[in-house]
Amino acid sequence: MNVSKLNPIGYDAKTEKGNTYKRSNLATSAFVLGTAALDTAICTGKKVPPIIKWFSFADIFGDYVKPLKNNINPKWKLPINALGIAVDLFFAKWVGRGLDNYINKKRIEKADSTNA
């Protein structure tokens, strides 16, 4: 296992042609950490703008599902909200990885074109 791949910002990598470029992990790290911070704020009851709550599954039984809030068994609220946080983190990683792949593709093209 290459430990440098765990760097949250990026690391040096080689293209298929053997050229060196700086591989990015920054978008994935930023999206996952930002989502984790927002989900923590939502779950601890801090004041969060409603637009953020609309795009977060962290508190499924929050303001927008009030009819279900009183009808569900209390012991199921924590696991369901934990599942919501997991969904948020999955989508954050997916979006971040997509941005990083786009950035890396452009960097590979640039590295291969300058050293051709």
N, CA, C and O atoms as a printed pandas DataFrame, in Angstrom:
     atom_number atom_name residue_name chain_id  residue_number  x_coord  y_coord  z_coord
0              1         N          MET        A               1    0.842   -1.183    0.000
1              2        CA          MET        A               1    0.000    0.000    0.000
2              3         C          MET        A               1    0.883    1.241    0.000
3              4         O          MET        A               1    1.834    1.339    0.775
4              5         N          ASN        A               2    0.563    2.177   -0.867
5              6        CA          ASN        A               2    1.307    3.425   -0.962
6              7         C          ASN        A               2    0.717    4.418    0.038
7              8         O          ASN        A               2   -0.391    4.918   -0.157
8              9         N          VAL        A               3    1.458    4.699    1.104
9             10        CA          VAL        A               3    0.962    5.562    2.173
10            11         C          VAL        A               3    0.762    6.989    1.685
11            12         O          VAL        A               3   -0.086    7.700    2.225
12            13         N          SER        A               4    1.505    7.428    0.691
13            14        CA          SER        A               4    1.368    8.805    0.206
14            15         C          SER        A               4   -0.011    9.051   -0.402
15            16         O          SER        A               4   -0.438   10.202   -0.488
16            17         N          LYS        A               5   -0.725    7.995   -0.830
17            18        CA          LYS        A               5   -2.069    8.166   -1.381
18            19         C          LYS        A               5   -3.064    8.622   -0.325
19            20         O          LYS        A               5   -4.144    9.103   -0.669
20            21         N          LEU        A               6   -2.726    8.480    0.953
21            22        CA          LEU        A               6   -3.612    8.903    2.034
22            23         C          LEU        A               6   -3.478   10.391    2.351
23            24         O          LEU        A               6   -4.215   10.912    3.188
24            25         N          ASN        A               7   -2.553   11.074    1.696
25            26        CA          ASN        A               7   -2.381   12.507    1.916
26            27         C          ASN        A               7   -3.670   13.231    1.529
27            28         O          ASN        A               7   -4.143   13.057    0.406
28            29         N          PRO        A               8   -4.259   14.045    2.428
29            30        CA          PRO        A               8   -5.542   14.685    2.134
30            31         C          PRO        A               8   -5.462   15.786    1.079
31            32         O          PRO        A               8   -6.491   16.179    0.529
32            33         N          ILE        A               9   -4.281   16.285    0.788
33            34        CA          ILE        A               9   -4.146   17.362   -0.198
34            35         C          ILE        A               9   -3.765   16.810   -1.559
35            36         O          ILE        A               9   -4.362   17.186   -2.567
36            37         N          GLY        A              10   -2.800   15.941   -1.603
37            38        CA          GLY        A              10   -2.360   15.366   -2.865
38            39         C          GLY        A              10   -0.979   14.770   -2.724
39            40         O          GLY        A              10   -0.372   14.826   -1.654
40            41         N          TYR        A              11   -0.490   14.205   -3.801
41            42        CA          TYR        A              11    0.823   13.567   -3.796
42            43         C          TYR        A              11    1.345   13.528   -5.224
43            44         O          TYR        A              11    0.603   13.756   -6.179
44            45         N          ASP        A              12    2.621   13.239   -5.350
45            46        CA          ASP        A              12    3.226   13.130   -6.676
46            47         C          ASP        A              12    2.900   11.767   -7.270
47            48         O          ASP        A              12    2.995   10.735   -6.605
48            49         N          ALA        A              13    2.515   11.793   -8.535
49            50        CA          ALA        A              13    2.182   10.555   -9.240
50            51         C          ALA        A              13    2.757   10.627  -10.645
51            52         O          ALA        A              13    3.234   11.676  -11.079
52            53         N          LYS        A              14    2.708    9.518  -11.343
53            54        CA          LYS        A              14    3.229    9.460  -12.717
54            55         C          LYS        A              14    2.097    9.126  -13.675
55            56         O          LYS        A              14    1.200    8.342  -13.362
56            57         N          THR        A              15    2.161    9.739  -14.849
57            58        CA          THR        A              15    1.201    9.426  -15.899
58            59         C          THR        A              15    1.586    8.106  -16.541
59            60         O          THR        A              15    2.619    7.527  -16.203
60            61         N          GLU        A              16    0.761    7.623  -17.469
61            62        CA          GLU        A              16    1.072    6.383  -18.173
62            63         C          GLU        A              16    2.323    6.536  -19.034
63            64         O          GLU        A              16    3.016    5.556  -19.306
64            65         N          LYS        A              17    2.612    7.772  -19.465
65            66        CA          LYS        A              17    3.804    8.045  -20.273
66            67         C          LYS        A              17    5.047    8.262  -19.413
67            68         O          LYS        A              17    6.144    8.448  -19.940
68            69         N          GLY        A              18    4.877    8.237  -18.086
69            70        CA          GLY        A              18    6.019    8.370  -17.194
70            71         C          GLY        A              18    6.291    9.781  -16.707
71            72         O          GLY        A              18    7.289   10.012  -16.024
72            73         N          ASN        A              19    5.429   10.728  -17.043
73            74        CA          ASN        A              19    5.614   12.108  -16.594
74            75         C          ASN        A              19    5.059   12.284  -15.186
75            76         O          ASN        A              19    4.085   11.631  -14.811
76            77         N          THR        A              20    5.680   13.168  -14.409
77            78        CA          THR        A              20    5.261   13.395  -13.034
78            79         C          THR        A              20    4.270   14.563  -12.973
79            80         O          THR        A              20    4.430   15.568  -13.665
80            81         N          TYR        A              21    3.250   14.407  -12.136
81            82        CA          TYR        A              21    2.284   15.468  -11.885
82            83         C          TYR        A              21    1.826   15.381  -10.433
83            84         O          TYR        A              21    2.039   14.367   -9.769
84            85         N          LYS        A              22    1.200   16.439   -9.948
85            86        CA          LYS        A              22    0.702   16.484   -8.571
86            87         C          LYS        A              22   -0.748   16.004   -8.573
87            88         O          LYS        A              22   -1.630   16.695   -9.083
88            89         N          ARG        A              23   -0.994   14.839   -8.013
89            90        CA          ARG        A              23   -2.342   14.257   -7.953
90            91         C          ARG        A              23   -3.114   14.909   -6.814
91            92         O          ARG        A              23   -2.571   15.098   -5.725
92            93         N          SER        A              24   -4.363   15.250   -7.055
93            94        CA          SER        A              24   -5.174   15.985   -6.086
94            95         C          SER        A              24   -6.114   15.071   -5.309
95            96         O          SER        A              24   -6.742   14.180   -5.881
96            97         N          ASN        A              25   -6.202   15.297   -4.009
97            98        CA          ASN        A              25   -7.201   14.692   -3.131
98            99         C          ASN        A              25   -7.950   15.773   -2.368
99           100         O          ASN        A              25   -8.760   15.468   -1.493
100          101         N          LEU        A              26   -7.686   17.026   -2.692
101          102        CA          LEU        A              26   -8.177   18.148   -1.904
102          103         C          LEU        A              26   -9.703   18.273   -1.924
103          104         O          LEU        A              26  -10.309   18.504   -0.877
104          105         N          ALA        A              27  -10.328   18.126   -3.076
105          106        CA          ALA        A              27  -11.786   18.276   -3.156
106          107         C          ALA        A              27  -12.495   17.209   -2.324
107          108         O          ALA        A              27  -13.459   17.508   -1.620
108          109         N          THR        A              28  -12.025   15.975   -2.404
109          110        CA          THR        A              28  -12.632   14.901   -1.617
110          111         C          THR        A              28  -12.502   15.190   -0.129
111          112         O          THR        A              28  -13.469   15.053    0.620
112          113         N          SER        A              29  -11.316   15.587    0.296
113          114        CA          SER        A              29  -11.095   15.886    1.713
114          115         C          SER        A              29  -11.967   17.046    2.174
115          116         O          SER        A              29  -12.563   16.990    3.250
116          117         N          ALA        A              30  -12.041   18.099    1.360
117          118        CA          ALA        A              30  -12.818   19.277    1.735
118          119         C          ALA        A              30  -14.312   18.958    1.826
119          120         O          ALA        A              30  -14.979   19.375    2.773
120          121         N          PHE        A              31  -14.834   18.227    0.854
121          122        CA          PHE        A              31  -16.260   17.890    0.873
122          123         C          PHE        A              31  -16.605   16.991    2.054
123          124         O          PHE        A              31  -17.616   17.210    2.721
124          125         N          VAL        A              32  -15.783   15.990    2.319
125          126        CA          VAL        A              32  -16.078   15.065    3.420
126          127         C          VAL        A              32  -15.967   15.780    4.767
127          128         O          VAL        A              32  -16.835   15.614    5.624
128          129         N          LEU        A              33  -14.912   16.571    4.964
129          130        CA          LEU        A              33  -14.760   17.292    6.238
130          131         C          LEU        A              33  -15.852   18.345    6.422
131          132         O          LEU        A              33  -16.375   18.511    7.524
132          133         N          GLY        A              34  -16.192   19.048    5.362
133          134        CA          GLY        A              34  -17.264   20.042    5.446
134          135         C          GLY        A              34  -18.609   19.407    5.769
135          136         O          GLY        A              34  -19.367   19.920    6.592
136          137         N          THR        A              35  -18.897   18.295    5.120
137          138        CA          THR        A              35  -20.150   17.586    5.393
138          139         C          THR        A              35  -20.186   17.053    6.811
139          140         O          THR        A              35  -21.217   17.128    7.478
140          141         N          ALA        A              36  -19.070   16.517    7.277
141          142        CA          ALA        A              36  -19.014   16.012    8.651
142          143         C          ALA        A              36  -19.233   17.143    9.653
143          144         O          ALA        A              36  -19.930   16.958   10.651
144          145         N          ALA        A              37  -18.650   18.301    9.398
145          146        CA          ALA        A              37  -18.837   19.447   10.298
146          147         C          ALA        A              37  -20.285   19.920   10.304
147          148         O          ALA        A              37  -20.846   20.195   11.365
148          149         N          LEU        A              38  -20.895   20.017    9.117
149          150        CA          LEU        A              38  -22.294   20.453    9.047
150          151         C          LEU        A              38  -23.236   19.438    9.687
151          152         O          LEU        A              38  -24.178   19.816   10.383
152          153         N          ASP        A              39  -22.988   18.160    9.453
153          154        CA          ASP        A              39  -23.833   17.133   10.062
154          155         C          ASP        A              39  -23.700   17.136   11.582
155          156         O          ASP        A              39  -24.677   16.918   12.298
156          157         N          THR        A              40  -22.490   17.382   12.066
157          158        CA          THR        A              40  -22.292   17.488   13.516
158          159         C          THR        A              40  -23.056   18.676   14.072
159          160         O          THR        A              40  -23.677   18.577   15.130
160          161         N          ALA        A              41  -23.014   19.794   13.369
161          162        CA          ALA        A              41  -23.751   20.981   13.821
162          163         C          ALA        A              41  -25.251   20.728   13.825
163          164         O          ALA        A              41  -25.949   21.142   14.751
164          165         N          ILE        A              42  -25.744   20.059   12.807
165          166        CA          ILE        A              42  -27.180   19.772   12.734
166          167         C          ILE        A              42  -27.597   18.840   13.867
167          168         O          ILE        A              42  -28.626   19.058   14.507
168          169         N          CYS        A              43  -26.803   17.808   14.114
169          170        CA          CYS        A              43  -27.161   16.813   15.134
170          171         C          CYS        A              43  -27.040   17.359   16.558
171          172         O          CYS        A              43  -27.741   16.891   17.455
172          173         N          THR        A              44  -26.171   18.331   16.775
173          174        CA          THR        A              44  -26.023   18.893   18.120
174          175         C          THR        A              44  -27.022   20.016   18.376
175          176         O          THR        A              44  -27.069   20.558   19.481
176          177         N          GLY        A              45  -27.812   20.369   17.382
177          178        CA          GLY        A              45  -28.856   21.361   17.577
178          179         C          GLY        A              45  -28.410   22.792   17.377
179          180         O          GLY        A              45  -29.129   23.715   17.759
180          181         N          LYS        A              46  -27.244   23.004   16.788
181          182        CA          LYS        A              46  -26.783   24.362   16.519
182          183         C          LYS        A              46  -27.628   24.981   15.418
183          184         O          LYS        A              46  -28.234   24.272   14.614
184          185         N          LYS        A              47  -27.663   26.294   15.387
185          186        CA          LYS        A              47  -28.448   27.020   14.384
186          187         C          LYS        A              47  -27.765   26.884   13.024
187          188         O          LYS        A              47  -26.635   27.335   12.838
188          189         N          VAL        A              48  -28.454   26.268   12.092
189          190        CA          VAL        A              48  -27.936   26.047   10.747
190          191         C          VAL        A              48  -28.957   26.615    9.768
191          192         O          VAL        A              48  -30.158   26.441    9.974
192          193         N          PRO        A              49  -28.511   27.291    8.704
193          194        CA          PRO        A              49  -29.458   27.812    7.716
194          195         C          PRO        A              49  -30.335   26.696    7.136
195          196         O          PRO        A              49  -29.858   25.586    6.904
196          197         N          PRO        A              50  -31.600   26.990    6.907
197          198        CA          PRO        A              50  -32.521   25.957    6.403
198          199         C          PRO        A              50  -32.093   25.345    5.072
199          200         O          PRO        A              50  -32.365   24.170    4.825
200          201         N          ILE        A              51  -31.433   26.111    4.216
201          202        CA          ILE        A              51  -31.022   25.575    2.919
202          203         C          ILE        A              51  -30.060   24.403    3.094
203          204         O          ILE        A              51  -30.079   23.460    2.303
204          205         N          ILE        A              52  -29.226   24.458    4.119
205          206        CA          ILE        A              52  -28.287   23.361    4.371
206          207         C          ILE        A              52  -29.040   22.137    4.876
207          208         O          ILE        A              52  -28.717   21.009    4.504
208          209         N          LYS        A              53  -30.037   22.356    5.717
209          210        CA          LYS        A              53  -30.826   21.223    6.213
210          211         C          LYS        A              53  -31.586   20.525    5.090
211          212         O          LYS        A              53  -31.816   19.318    5.155
212          213         N          TRP        A              54  -31.975   21.271    4.070
213          214        CA          TRP        A              54  -32.708   20.670    2.955
214          215         C          TRP        A              54  -31.856   19.676    2.190
215          216         O          TRP        A              54  -32.382   18.711    1.637
216          217         N          PHE        A              55  -30.546   19.895    2.149
217          218        CA          PHE        A              55  -29.659   19.019    1.393
218          219         C          PHE        A              55  -28.933   18.013    2.268
219          220         O          PHE        A              55  -28.013   17.342    1.801
220          221         N          SER        A              56  -29.329   17.898    3.520
221          222        CA          SER        A              56  -28.657   16.997    4.441
222          223         C          SER        A              56  -29.639   15.970    4.989
223          224         O          SER        A              56  -30.788   16.288    5.299
224          225         N          PHE        A              57  -29.169   14.744    5.102
225          226        CA          PHE        A              57  -29.964   13.681    5.705
226          227         C          PHE        A              57  -29.573   13.452    7.159
227          228         O          PHE        A              57  -30.013   12.474    7.765
228          229         N          ALA        A              58  -28.750   14.340    7.736
229          230        CA          ALA        A              58  -28.210   14.130    9.084
230          231         C          ALA        A              58  -29.319   13.999   10.123
231          232         O          ALA        A              58  -29.248   13.132   10.995
232          233         N          ASP        A              59  -30.320   14.830   10.042
233          234        CA          ASP        A              59  -31.430   14.759   10.983
234          235         C          ASP        A              59  -32.700   14.501   10.181
235          236         O          ASP        A              59  -33.457   15.425    9.883
236          237         N          ILE        A              60  -32.922   13.258    9.841
237          238        CA          ILE        A              60  -34.060   12.906    8.988
238          239         C          ILE        A              60  -35.380   13.314    9.635
239          240         O          ILE        A              60  -36.330   13.673    8.939
240          241         N          PHE        A              61  -35.440   13.261   10.946
241          242        CA          PHE        A              61  -36.683   13.592   11.634
242          243         C          PHE        A              61  -36.685   15.024   12.138
243          244         O          PHE        A              61  -37.311   15.330   13.153
244          245         N          GLY        A              62  -35.989   15.897   11.435
245          246        CA          GLY        A              62  -35.936   17.313   11.809
246          247         C          GLY        A              62  -37.193   18.045   11.395
247          248         O          GLY        A              62  -38.296   17.506   11.486
248          249         N          ASP        A              63  -37.026   19.258   10.948
249          250        CA          ASP        A              63  -38.146   20.147   10.652
250          251         C          ASP        A              63  -39.036   19.666    9.515
251          252         O          ASP        A              63  -40.242   19.913    9.540
252          253         N          TYR        A              64  -38.475   18.984    8.518
253          254        CA          TYR        A              64  -39.262   18.688    7.334
254          255         C          TYR        A              64  -40.013   17.365    7.383
255          256         O          TYR        A              64  -40.740   17.057    6.439
256          257         N          VAL        A              65  -39.873   16.576    8.430
257          258        CA          VAL        A              65  -40.620   15.326    8.554
258          259         C          VAL        A              65  -41.289   15.278    9.930
259          260         O          VAL        A              65  -41.284   14.234   10.583
260          261         N          LYS        A              66  -41.853   16.380   10.365
261          262        CA          LYS        A              66  -42.457   16.456   11.691
262          263         C          LYS        A              66  -43.569   15.426   11.924
263          264         O          LYS        A              66  -43.672   14.909   13.036
264          265         N          PRO        A              67  -44.403   15.105   10.933
265          266        CA          PRO        A              67  -45.430   14.094   11.206
266          267         C          PRO        A              67  -44.843   12.741   11.616
267          268         O          PRO        A              67  -45.444   12.024   12.416
268          269         N          LEU        A              68  -43.679   12.389   11.075
269          270        CA          LEU        A              68  -43.058   11.120   11.440
270          271         C          LEU        A              68  -42.349   11.179   12.786
271          272         O          LEU        A              68  -42.122   10.150   13.422
272          273         N          LYS        A              69  -42.003   12.376   13.213
273          274        CA          LYS        A              69  -41.194   12.533   14.421
274          275         C          LYS        A              69  -41.863   11.907   15.641
275          276         O          LYS        A              69  -41.183   11.314   16.479
276          277         N          ASN        A              70  -43.160   12.027   15.750
277          278        CA          ASN        A              70  -43.868   11.509   16.913
278          279         C          ASN        A              70  -44.358   10.078   16.729
279          280         O          ASN        A              70  -44.740    9.431   17.705
280          281         N          ASN        A              71  -44.355    9.575   15.506
281          282        CA          ASN        A              71  -44.906    8.250   15.236
282          283         C          ASN        A              71  -43.868    7.151   15.191
283          284         O          ASN        A              71  -44.230    5.983   15.050
284          285         N          ILE        A              72  -42.600    7.474   15.304
285          286        CA          ILE        A              72  -41.562    6.448   15.194
286          287         C          ILE        A              72  -41.049    6.075   16.577
287          288         O          ILE        A              72  -41.000    6.909   17.480
288          289         N          ASN        A              73  -40.673    4.833   16.727
289          290        CA          ASN        A              73  -40.131    4.336   17.987
290          291         C          ASN        A              73  -38.833    5.087   18.295
291          292         O          ASN        A              73  -37.957    5.153   17.432
292          293         N          PRO        A              74  -38.681    5.651   19.488
293          294        CA          PRO        A              74  -37.482    6.455   19.806
294          295         C          PRO        A              74  -36.161    5.704   19.660
295          296         O          PRO        A              74  -35.132    6.318   19.382
296          297         N          LYS        A              75  -36.177    4.385   19.843
297          298        CA          LYS        A              75  -34.917    3.650   19.726
298          299         C          LYS        A              75  -34.451    3.531   18.278
299          300         O          LYS        A              75  -33.299    3.170   18.037
300          301         N          TRP        A              76  -35.316    3.825   17.309
301          302        CA          TRP        A              76  -34.936    3.770   15.900
302          303         C          TRP        A              76  -34.439    5.103   15.369
303          304         O          TRP        A              76  -33.873    5.149   14.276
304          305         N          LYS        A              77  -34.631    6.190   16.107
305          306        CA          LYS        A              77  -34.239    7.512   15.602
306          307         C          LYS        A              77  -32.730    7.625   15.423
307          308         O          LYS        A              77  -32.270    8.139   14.404
308          309         N          LEU        A              78  -31.954    7.155   16.393
309          310        CA          LEU        A              78  -30.498    7.263   16.299
310          311         C          LEU        A              78  -29.932    6.449   15.129
311          312         O          LEU        A              78  -29.137    6.989   14.360
312          313         N          PRO        A              79  -30.307    5.168   14.961
313          314        CA          PRO        A              79  -29.762    4.429   13.810
314          315         C          PRO        A              79  -30.176    5.010   12.462
315          316         O          PRO        A              79  -29.387    5.003   11.518
316          317         N          ILE        A              80  -31.399    5.508   12.364
317          318        CA          ILE        A              80  -31.848    6.072   11.090
318          319         C          ILE        A              80  -31.110    7.370   10.794
319          320         O          ILE        A              80  -30.731    7.615    9.649
320          321         N          ASN        A              81  -30.900    8.210   11.817
321          322        CA          ASN        A              81  -30.132    9.438   11.605
322          323         C          ASN        A              81  -28.668    9.124   11.305
323          324         O          ASN        A              81  -28.040    9.838   10.524
324          325         N          ALA        A              82  -28.110    8.071   11.910
325          326        CA          ALA        A              82  -26.740    7.660   11.599
326          327         C          ALA        A              82  -26.642    7.213   10.143
327          328         O          ALA        A              82  -25.652    7.496    9.469
328          329         N          LEU        A              83  -27.661    6.521    9.664
329          330        CA          LEU        A              83  -27.705    6.138    8.260
330          331         C          LEU        A              83  -27.763    7.380    7.368
331          332         O          LEU        A              83  -27.137    7.420    6.309
332          333         N          GLY        A              84  -28.512    8.385    7.800
333          334        CA          GLY        A              84  -28.577    9.643    7.055
334          335         C          GLY        A              84  -27.224   10.319    6.969
335          336         O          GLY        A              84  -26.866   10.859    5.922
336          337         N          ILE        A              85  -26.465   10.296    8.058
337          338        CA          ILE        A              85  -25.115   10.875    8.041
338          339         C          ILE        A              85  -24.219   10.081    7.090
339          340         O          ILE        A              85  -23.423   10.662    6.353
340          341         N          ALA        A              86  -24.348    8.770    7.108
341          342        CA          ALA        A              86  -23.550    7.936    6.201
342          343         C          ALA        A              86  -23.872    8.256    4.739
343          344         O          ALA        A              86  -22.971    8.297    3.900
344          345         N          VAL        A              87  -25.142    8.480    4.435
345          346        CA          VAL        A              87  -25.541    8.849    3.071
346          347         C          VAL        A              87  -24.920   10.199    2.698
347          348         O          VAL        A              87  -24.407   10.359    1.591
348          349         N          ASP        A              88  -24.964   11.168    3.617
349          350        CA          ASP        A              88  -24.342   12.471    3.358
350          351         C          ASP        A              88  -22.857   12.329    3.060
351          352         O          ASP        A              88  -22.354   12.923    2.106
352          353         N          LEU        A              89  -22.157   11.551    3.866
353          354        CA          LEU        A              89  -20.718   11.387    3.675
354          355         C          LEU        A              89  -20.402   10.657    2.371
355          356         O          LEU        A              89  -19.420   10.977    1.700
356          357         N          PHE        A              90  -21.232    9.678    2.012
357          358        CA          PHE        A              90  -21.041    8.977    0.743
358          359         C          PHE        A              90  -21.162    9.939   -0.428
359          360         O          PHE        A              90  -20.313    9.940   -1.319
360          361         N          PHE        A              91  -22.214   10.761   -0.434
361          362        CA          PHE        A              91  -22.395   11.707   -1.534
362          363         C          PHE        A              91  -21.304   12.767   -1.557
363          364         O          PHE        A              91  -20.877   13.191   -2.632
364          365         N          ALA        A              92  -20.846   13.201   -0.387
365          366        CA          ALA        A              92  -19.753   14.179   -0.331
366          367         C          ALA        A              92  -18.489   13.581   -0.934
367          368         O          ALA        A              92  -17.786   14.247   -1.695
368          369         N          LYS        A              93  -18.198   12.332   -0.598
369          370        CA          LYS        A              93  -17.011   11.676   -1.159
370          371         C          LYS        A              93  -17.173   11.477   -2.657
371          372         O          LYS        A              93  -16.210   11.641   -3.406
372          373         N          TRP        A              94  -18.353   11.132   -3.103
373          374        CA          TRP        A              94  -18.614   10.906   -4.520
374          375         C          TRP        A              94  -18.416   12.195   -5.323
375          376         O          TRP        A              94  -17.769   12.180   -6.371
376          377         N          VAL        A              95  -18.968   13.304   -4.837
377          378        CA          VAL        A              95  -18.827   14.592   -5.536
378          379         C          VAL        A              95  -17.366   15.042   -5.511
379          380         O          VAL        A              95  -16.828   15.469   -6.532
380          381         N          GLY        A              96  -16.730   14.944   -4.350
381          382        CA          GLY        A              96  -15.331   15.341   -4.230
382          383         C          GLY        A              96  -14.423   14.510   -5.115
383          384         O          GLY        A              96  -13.519   15.049   -5.754
384          385         N          ARG        A              97  -14.651   13.199   -5.162
385          386        CA          ARG        A              97  -13.846   12.325   -5.997
386          387         C          ARG        A              97  -14.040   12.669   -7.471
387          388         O          ARG        A              97  -13.087   12.617   -8.249
388          389         N          GLY        A              98  -15.272   13.020   -7.861
389          390        CA          GLY        A              98  -15.521   13.422   -9.248
390          391         C          GLY        A              98  -14.750   14.687   -9.613
391          392         O          GLY        A              98  -14.171   14.772  -10.696
392          393         N          LEU        A              99  -14.741   15.667   -8.715
393          394        CA          LEU        A              99  -13.970   16.888   -8.962
394          395         C          LEU        A              99  -12.470   16.603   -9.012
395          396         O          LEU        A              99  -11.764   17.130   -9.871
396          397         N          ASP        A             100  -11.992   15.778   -8.103
397          398        CA          ASP        A             100  -10.574   15.424   -8.108
398          399         C          ASP        A             100  -10.192   14.684   -9.389
399          400         O          ASP        A             100   -9.122   14.928   -9.947
400          401         N          ASN        A             101  -11.046   13.794   -9.854
401          402        CA          ASN        A             101  -10.761   13.081  -11.100
402          403         C          ASN        A             101  -10.673   14.043  -12.277
403          404         O          ASN        A             101   -9.814   13.888  -13.145
404          405         N          TYR        A             102  -11.558   15.037  -12.308
405          406        CA          TYR        A             102  -11.513   16.053  -13.372
406          407         C          TYR        A             102  -10.212   16.853  -13.294
407          408         O          TYR        A             102   -9.549   17.071  -14.308
408          409         N          ILE        A             103   -9.851   17.285  -12.086
409          410        CA          ILE        A             103   -8.605   18.046  -11.892
410          411         C          ILE        A             103   -7.407   17.200  -12.300
411          412         O          ILE        A             103   -6.515   17.679  -13.000
412          413         N          ASN        A             104   -7.384   15.945  -11.864
413          414        CA          ASN        A             104   -6.257   15.068  -12.190
414          415         C          ASN        A             104   -6.164   14.797  -13.689
415          416         O          ASN        A             104   -5.065   14.715  -14.237
416          417         N          LYS        A             105   -7.301   14.661  -14.349
417          418        CA          LYS        A             105   -7.304   14.441  -15.794
418          419         C          LYS        A             105   -6.658   15.624  -16.511
419          420         O          LYS        A             105   -5.854   15.438  -17.424
420          421         N          LYS        A             106   -7.013   16.843  -16.093
421          422        CA          LYS        A             106   -6.426   18.043  -16.693
422          423         C          LYS        A             106   -4.931   18.124  -16.410
423          424         O          LYS        A             106   -4.155   18.514  -17.283
424          425         N          ARG        A             107   -4.522   17.760  -15.200
425          426        CA          ARG        A             107   -3.094   17.793  -14.853
426          427         C          ARG        A             107   -2.304   16.755  -15.650
427          428         O          ARG        A             107   -1.172   17.014  -16.057
428          429         N          ILE        A             108   -2.895   15.592  -15.872
429          430        CA          ILE        A             108   -2.234   14.555  -16.670
430          431         C          ILE        A             108   -2.054   15.044  -18.121
431          432         O          ILE        A             108   -0.990   14.882  -18.719
432          433         N          GLU        A             109   -3.124   15.647  -18.666
433          434        CA          GLU        A             109   -3.032   16.163  -20.034
434          435         C          GLU        A             109   -1.938   17.225  -20.137
435          436         O          GLU        A             109   -1.173   17.240  -21.102
436          437         N          LYS        A             110   -1.864   18.106  -19.148
437          438        CA          LYS        A             110   -0.863   19.169  -19.165
438          439         C          LYS        A             110    0.550   18.587  -19.036
439          440         O          LYS        A             110    1.470   19.003  -19.740
440          441         N          ALA        A             111    0.706   17.616  -18.124
441          442        CA          ALA        A             111    2.030   17.022  -17.940
442          443         C          ALA        A             111    2.479   16.273  -19.194
443          444         O          ALA        A             111    3.649   16.340  -19.571
444          445         N          ASP        A             112    1.569   15.572  -19.831
445          446        CA          ASP        A             112    1.938   14.821  -21.027
446          447         C          ASP        A             112    2.172   15.726  -22.235
447          448         O          ASP        A             112    2.988   15.403  -23.097
448          449         N          SER        A             113    1.464   16.858  -22.307
449          450        CA          SER        A             113    1.643   17.746  -23.461
450          451         C          SER        A             113    2.932   18.558  -23.362
451          452         O          SER        A             113    3.562   18.841  -24.382
452          453         N          THR        A             114    3.331   18.937  -22.147
453          454        CA          THR        A             114    4.554   19.733  -22.002
454          455         C          THR        A             114    5.801   18.887  -22.149
455          456         O          THR        A             114    6.852   19.399  -22.534
456          457         N          ASN        A             115    5.705   17.604  -21.848
457          458        CA          ASN        A             115    6.877   16.734  -21.917
458          459         C          ASN        A             115    6.845   15.809  -23.137
459          460         O          ASN        A             115    7.565   14.811  -23.178
460          461         N          ALA        A             116    6.036   16.130  -24.101
461          462        CA          ALA        A             116    5.894   15.260  -25.272
462          463         C          ALA        A             116    7.070   15.340  -26.204
463          464         O          ALA        A             116    7.090   14.663  -27.232
